[in-house]
Amino acid sequence: MAAALLGLIAGAIGPTAGLGRAPLSDKAASPSVATPSSRKPVKARGNAPAKSLSKGGAKTAAARRAAAKAKATDTPPLPEPVRSEAASRVIAWVGSAHDNGTLPYIVIDKQAASLSLFDAKGTFLGETPVLLGIGIGDDSTPGVGAKDLSEIGPAERTTPAGRFVAKFGRAFGRQRVLWVDYANSVALHAVITTHKKEQRVQRLLSPTPDDNRISFGCINVGTSFYTKQIRPLFLKTGGVVYILPDTKPLDTVFPRVRLLPYLAPTAPAEQVSG
């Protein structure tokens, strides 16, 4: 009797309830609880948010790219400043002959004490005043790069004219500068303010180029223009620097400028500088 009664109780409660355990697997459960058709909706619901987020993220990124592209397209080109005839000829020649190759470039007009910056495609990016060597001349004195600064006389402190392939490198005190003519220690860097009596910042800000001759031959530019425009553009690949002469004829320093009338005009698509 007792055995029969226990059997009836076990049958009513179920085979696992007395042990306090859940079914060991889906296979042990009722077919109506764990059939493949009942699992599919759960799986779909679990993946739906991730798929939706992925699409949403892609759409957001695409929208940002489109907005940035539209903004770049809508940005008007910088107006070209009034330049000397020599500077205009060199800039026109570089743009037509693509003398810079695939590198950004700089054109420095020593007589006007100004610098014009262009990207590799010839887009005009800005102009800024510069400080130059105190000596008037277009050549570096032989061996000047090996001398101490105290040994360099005023007449030797010239900024050489010509075409230079410039790259960033180390200078004294671990400072990184854009080396224009490494052999003769001519670099382009931010304005130096160590010697207050030289008033280099004030010279840069003055309205005329008459007081922009103060350096040992290096080219000084304003710190903001140097760090925000020149440095990012030239840091990885370097670039080309064209320095116009003080006294020599332009065609002597840049003989290929004579080819300008015979070069094909720059394509309209590349004339983005306006």
Stockholm file with secondary structure:
# STOCKHOLM 1.0

chainA/1-274         MAAALLGLIAGAIGPTAGLGRAPLSDKAASPSVATPSSRKPVKARGNAPAKSLSKGGAKTAAARRAAAKAKATDTPPLPEPVRSEAASRVIAWVGSAHDNGTLPYIVIDKQAASLSLFDAKGTFLGETPVLLGIGIGDDSTPGVGAKDLSEIGPAERTTPAGRFVAKFGRAFGRQRVLWVDYANSVALHAVITTHKKEQRVQRLLSPTPDDNRISFGCINVGTSFYTKQIRPLFLKTGGVVYILPDTKPLDTVFPRVRLLPYLAPTAPAEQVSG
#=GR chainA/1-274 SS CHHHHHHHHHHHHCTTGGGTCCCSSGGGSCTTTSCHHHHHHHHHHHHHHHHHHHHHHHHHHHHHHHHHHHHHHHSCCCCCCCCCHHHHHHHHHHHHHTTTTTSCEEEEETTTTEEEEECTTCCEEEEEECBEESBCCSSCCTTGGGSCGGGCCGGGCBCCCEEEEEEEEECGGGCEEEEEEGGGTEEEEECCCSCGGGCHHHHHHSSSGGGCEEESSCEEECHHHIIIIIHHHHTTTCEEEEECCSSSCHHHHCGGGGGGGGSCCCCGGGCCCC
#=GC SS_cons         CHHHHHHHHHHHHCTTGGGTCCCSSGGGSCTTTSCHHHHHHHHHHHHHHHHHHHHHHHHHHHHHHHHHHHHHHHSCCCCCCCCCHHHHHHHHHHHHHTTTTTSCEEEEETTTTEEEEECTTCCEEEEEECBEESBCCSSCCTTGGGSCGGGCCGGGCBCCCEEEEEEEEECGGGCEEEEEEGGGTEEEEECCCSCGGGCHHHHHHSSSGGGCEEESSCEEECHHHIIIIIHHHHTTTCEEEEECCSSSCHHHHCGGGGGGGGSCCCCGGGCCCC
//
